[in-house]
Structure formats: structure tokens, C-alpha cells
Amino acid sequence: MGKKFWANIILCVFIGVVASAVLAKIPSALTPKGLLVTDPEPSAEAAPLMDKVILADYNLAENPGQMVNSEFIVKNTSDKEVRNIDILCDFYDGAEKFLDREEWLLSGSVPAGKTMRHASVSRRFVNTGSKDMKCRIVDFEVASVPFFKLHRVEGGHHGGAEATGHEAAGHGHGQH
């Protein structure tokens, strides 16, 4: 019984303790929606506005070839523009048993006090045994003022000045 034997015993005891700790936590990690599945939390900037950005209506339909038509209507009653809205849909069978979960990202923005309709067709798998679904907004970004804004000037390249040939020097033509 040398050092190798005792090292193996200590290693086996350590692995046994870790394995029993993991096995003890599995029942609490197994939720009705799967292993370690939790409901997403909104970001810090979205949390105060969650009750003002509402999923007013939605419709999902599956076409042949796993193509899913989705239509979401989002109503923004807040005083801030929002964008990149995450929608989470849970699918249930006829007995209200959870089957599946899918997430959609609505790109684009919804101005303050406005309603937006977002329709898309995407290739994805939706559980065909589902009879009911519940969709909700889980997160979004509050649109901020752009870092820079392009200023377009009437008259094209020279800002409206009439070119006589010499004003255009250095712009690829008219150089003598």
C-alpha cells in the first residue's frame, strides 16, 4: 500500500462526493420545460419598460418544408423607441403539457407610442404535435441616439456650388 494506492483512494472519494452532489441537484434542475431550462430575464434597460411594450397579437403557421410564417404585432406605449425585440413562444399539446420552445428576434424598431407589425417566413422546426402556444416579449433594446448622423446636402458632390472647372481640382477631374 504505497502512495499510488492512497492517491487512487482519495481520487475515488473525491469523484464520489462530486458525483453525489451533482445527482442531488438534478431533481431541482429538472423543470417541467426540461433540464436547466429557466425563463429568460429582461435586460436592465428593458425591465422598467416591459409593461409598456406589449405583444398585442401574434400568429404562427407552418407551411410545407418546415417553413414557418410568423406575424407579431408589438405595441409600444412607452416614451422611448425600442428595437431588437426577443419573442419567446412556448408550445403545448391538447392537455396543456409543454412540448417545445422557440425564440424569434424582431429586428427593426418600434417608435414611442406606435404599433409595429413584423411578418417573416423562416425555415425552422416547430413541434407538429402542438395544439396551443403562448408567446411573450422577453427582452428588447432601448434605442439610443445614433453615434453619428449623415447629413445629405442638395446638389450632390460639391455641396450645391456651381463648378467652373477649377473648384473641382483634386476631385479626379479638371486638374491641369
The 8 nearest C-alpha neighbors of each residue, nearest first, counted from 0:
[[1, 4, 2, 5, 3, 6, 8, 7],
 [0, 2, 3, 4, 5, 6, 7, 8],
 [1, 3, 5, 4, 6, 0, 7, 8],
 [2, 4, 6, 1, 5, 7, 0, 8],
 [3, 5, 7, 6, 2, 1, 0, 8],
 [6, 4, 8, 2, 7, 3, 9, 1],
 [5, 7, 3, 9, 8, 4, 2, 10],
 [8, 6, 10, 4, 5, 9, 11, 3],
 [7, 9, 5, 11, 10, 6, 12, 4],
 [10, 8, 12, 6, 11, 7, 5, 13],
 [9, 11, 7, 13, 8, 12, 6, 14],
 [12, 10, 14, 8, 13, 9, 15, 7],
 [11, 13, 15, 9, 10, 14, 16, 8],
 [14, 12, 10, 16, 15, 11, 9, 17],
 [13, 15, 11, 17, 16, 12, 18, 10],
 [16, 14, 12, 18, 13, 17, 11, 19],
 [17, 15, 13, 19, 18, 14, 20, 12],
 [16, 18, 20, 14, 15, 19, 21, 13],
 [19, 17, 15, 21, 20, 16, 14, 22],
 [18, 20, 22, 16, 21, 17, 23, 15],
 [21, 19, 23, 17, 18, 22, 16, 24],
 [20, 22, 18, 24, 23, 19, 17, 25],
 [23, 21, 19, 25, 24, 20, 18, 26],
 [22, 24, 20, 21, 25, 19, 26, 27],
 [25, 23, 21, 22, 27, 26, 28, 20],
 [24, 26, 28, 22, 27, 23, 29, 21],
 [27, 25, 29, 28, 24, 23, 22, 30],
 [26, 28, 25, 24, 29, 30, 23, 35],
 [29, 27, 25, 35, 26, 34, 30, 24],
 [30, 28, 34, 26, 27, 33, 35, 25],
 [29, 31, 33, 32, 34, 28, 36, 35],
 [30, 32, 33, 29, 97, 34, 36, 96],
 [33, 31, 30, 36, 97, 34, 98, 99],
 [34, 32, 30, 36, 31, 29, 35, 28],
 [33, 35, 29, 36, 28, 30, 32, 25],
 [34, 36, 28, 29, 33, 37, 30, 32],
 [37, 35, 33, 34, 32, 30, 38, 29],
 [38, 36, 39, 35, 30, 32, 33, 34],
 [37, 39, 40, 36, 137, 87, 32, 41],
 [40, 38, 37, 137, 41, 138, 87, 36],
 [39, 41, 38, 42, 137, 138, 46, 37],
 [42, 40, 138, 46, 137, 45, 43, 39],
 [41, 43, 45, 44, 46, 138, 40, 139],
 [42, 44, 46, 45, 41, 47, 40, 138],
 [43, 45, 42, 46, 141, 47, 140, 48],
 [46, 44, 42, 48, 43, 47, 41, 139],
 [45, 47, 49, 43, 48, 41, 44, 42],
 [48, 46, 45, 49, 44, 50, 43, 51],
 [47, 49, 51, 45, 46, 50, 52, 77],
 [50, 48, 46, 51, 52, 47, 45, 53],
 [49, 51, 48, 52, 53, 47, 46, 76],
 [52, 50, 76, 48, 77, 49, 53, 75],
 [53, 51, 75, 49, 50, 74, 76, 48],
 [54, 52, 74, 55, 73, 51, 75, 50],
 [53, 55, 73, 56, 72, 135, 74, 136],
 [54, 56, 72, 73, 53, 74, 57, 71],
 [57, 55, 72, 54, 71, 58, 73, 70],
 [58, 56, 71, 70, 72, 59, 55, 54],
 [57, 59, 70, 69, 71, 60, 56, 68],
 [60, 58, 69, 68, 70, 67, 61, 57],
 [59, 61, 68, 67, 62, 69, 58, 66],
 [62, 60, 67, 66, 68, 65, 63, 59],
 [61, 63, 66, 67, 65, 64, 60, 68],
 [64, 62, 65, 66, 61, 67, 122, 60],
 [63, 65, 66, 62, 122, 61, 67, 123],
 [66, 64, 122, 63, 123, 124, 67, 62],
 [65, 67, 122, 62, 64, 121, 61, 63],
 [68, 66, 61, 121, 120, 60, 62, 122],
 [69, 67, 120, 60, 59, 119, 61, 66],
 [68, 70, 59, 119, 118, 58, 67, 120],
 [69, 71, 118, 58, 57, 117, 59, 119],
 [70, 72, 57, 117, 116, 56, 73, 118],
 [71, 73, 116, 56, 55, 115, 54, 57],
 [74, 72, 54, 115, 55, 114, 53, 71],
 [73, 75, 114, 53, 52, 55, 113, 76],
 [74, 76, 52, 112, 77, 113, 111, 114],
 [77, 75, 112, 51, 52, 74, 111, 78],
 [78, 76, 51, 79, 75, 111, 112, 52],
 [77, 79, 111, 112, 76, 80, 75, 110],
 [80, 78, 111, 77, 81, 141, 110, 142],
 [79, 81, 110, 111, 142, 109, 141, 108],
 [82, 80, 141, 142, 109, 108, 140, 79],
 [81, 83, 108, 140, 107, 84, 139, 142],
 [84, 82, 106, 105, 139, 140, 107, 104],
 [83, 85, 139, 105, 82, 104, 138, 86],
 [86, 84, 104, 138, 137, 103, 136, 139],
 [85, 87, 136, 103, 135, 102, 137, 104],
 [88, 86, 102, 134, 135, 101, 136, 137],
 [87, 89, 134, 101, 133, 100, 102, 90],
 [90, 88, 100, 133, 132, 99, 134, 101],
 [89, 91, 132, 99, 98, 129, 131, 100],
 [92, 90, 97, 131, 98, 129, 95, 96],
 [91, 93, 129, 130, 95, 96, 94, 128],
 [92, 94, 130, 95, 91, 131, 129, 96],
 [93, 95, 96, 92, 91, 130, 97, 131],
 [96, 94, 91, 92, 93, 97, 131, 130],
 [95, 97, 91, 92, 94, 98, 93, 90],
 [96, 98, 91, 90, 99, 32, 95, 92],
 [99, 97, 91, 90, 96, 92, 129, 126],
 [100, 98, 90, 89, 97, 126, 101, 91],
 [99, 101, 89, 88, 90, 102, 87, 98],
 [102, 100, 88, 87, 89, 103, 99, 125],
 [101, 103, 87, 86, 88, 104, 85, 100],
 [104, 102, 86, 85, 105, 87, 101, 88],
 [105, 103, 85, 84, 106, 83, 86, 102],
 [106, 104, 84, 83, 103, 85, 107, 117],
 [107, 105, 83, 104, 82, 84, 108, 117],
 [106, 108, 82, 83, 105, 109, 84, 81],
 [107, 109, 82, 81, 110, 83, 106, 80],
 [108, 110, 81, 80, 115, 82, 113, 75],
 [111, 109, 80, 113, 112, 108, 81, 79],
 [112, 110, 80, 79, 78, 113, 77, 75],
 [111, 113, 76, 75, 77, 110, 78, 114],
 [114, 112, 110, 75, 111, 74, 109, 115],
 [113, 115, 74, 73, 75, 109, 116, 72],
 [116, 114, 73, 72, 109, 117, 74, 113],
 [117, 115, 72, 71, 73, 118, 114, 70],
 [118, 116, 71, 70, 72, 115, 119, 105],
 [119, 117, 70, 69, 71, 116, 120, 68],
 [120, 118, 69, 68, 121, 70, 117, 67],
 [119, 121, 68, 67, 69, 66, 122, 118],
 [122, 120, 67, 66, 123, 119, 68, 69],
 [121, 123, 66, 65, 67, 120, 124, 64],
 [124, 122, 65, 121, 66, 125, 67, 101],
 [123, 125, 65, 126, 122, 66, 67, 127],
 [124, 126, 127, 123, 101, 65, 99, 61],
 [125, 127, 128, 129, 124, 99, 98, 90],
 [126, 128, 129, 125, 130, 124, 61, 92],
 [129, 127, 126, 92, 130, 98, 91, 93],
 [130, 128, 92, 91, 127, 90, 131, 126],
 [129, 131, 92, 93, 91, 128, 132, 90],
 [132, 130, 91, 129, 90, 92, 93, 133],
 [133, 131, 90, 89, 91, 88, 134, 130],
 [132, 134, 89, 88, 90, 135, 131, 87],
 [135, 133, 88, 87, 89, 132, 86, 136],
 [134, 136, 87, 86, 137, 54, 88, 133],
 [135, 137, 86, 85, 138, 87, 54, 84],
 [136, 138, 85, 41, 86, 135, 87, 39],
 [139, 137, 41, 85, 136, 84, 45, 42],
 [140, 138, 84, 83, 85, 45, 82, 81],
 [141, 139, 82, 81, 83, 142, 45, 84],
 [140, 142, 81, 80, 143, 82, 139, 44],
 [143, 141, 81, 80, 140, 82, 144, 79],
 [144, 142, 145, 141, 80, 146, 81, 79],
 [143, 145, 146, 142, 147, 148, 141, 80],
 [146, 144, 147, 143, 148, 142, 149, 141],
 [145, 147, 144, 148, 143, 149, 142, 150],
 [148, 146, 145, 149, 144, 150, 143, 151],
 [147, 149, 150, 145, 146, 144, 151, 143],
 [150, 148, 151, 147, 152, 145, 146, 144],
 [149, 151, 148, 152, 147, 153, 158, 155],
 [150, 152, 149, 153, 155, 158, 154, 148],
 [153, 151, 158, 154, 150, 155, 159, 156],
 [152, 154, 155, 159, 158, 151, 156, 157],
 [155, 153, 159, 158, 152, 156, 157, 160],
 [154, 156, 153, 157, 158, 159, 152, 151],
 [155, 157, 158, 154, 159, 152, 153, 160],
 [158, 156, 159, 160, 155, 154, 162, 161],
 [157, 159, 154, 160, 152, 156, 155, 153],
 [158, 160, 154, 157, 153, 161, 155, 152],
 [161, 159, 158, 157, 162, 154, 166, 156],
 [160, 162, 159, 163, 157, 166, 158, 154],
 [161, 163, 164, 166, 160, 167, 165, 157],
 [164, 162, 165, 166, 161, 167, 160, 173],
 [163, 165, 162, 167, 173, 166, 168, 172],
 [166, 164, 167, 168, 163, 173, 162, 174],
 [167, 165, 168, 164, 162, 163, 169, 161],
 [166, 168, 165, 164, 170, 173, 169, 162],
 [169, 167, 174, 165, 170, 166, 173, 172],
 [168, 170, 171, 167, 174, 172, 173, 166],
 [169, 171, 168, 167, 172, 173, 174, 166],
 [172, 170, 169, 173, 168, 174, 167, 175],
 [171, 173, 174, 170, 168, 167, 169, 164],
 [172, 174, 168, 164, 167, 175, 165, 171],
 [175, 173, 168, 172, 169, 171, 165, 167],
 [174, 173, 168, 172, 165, 164, 169, 171]]
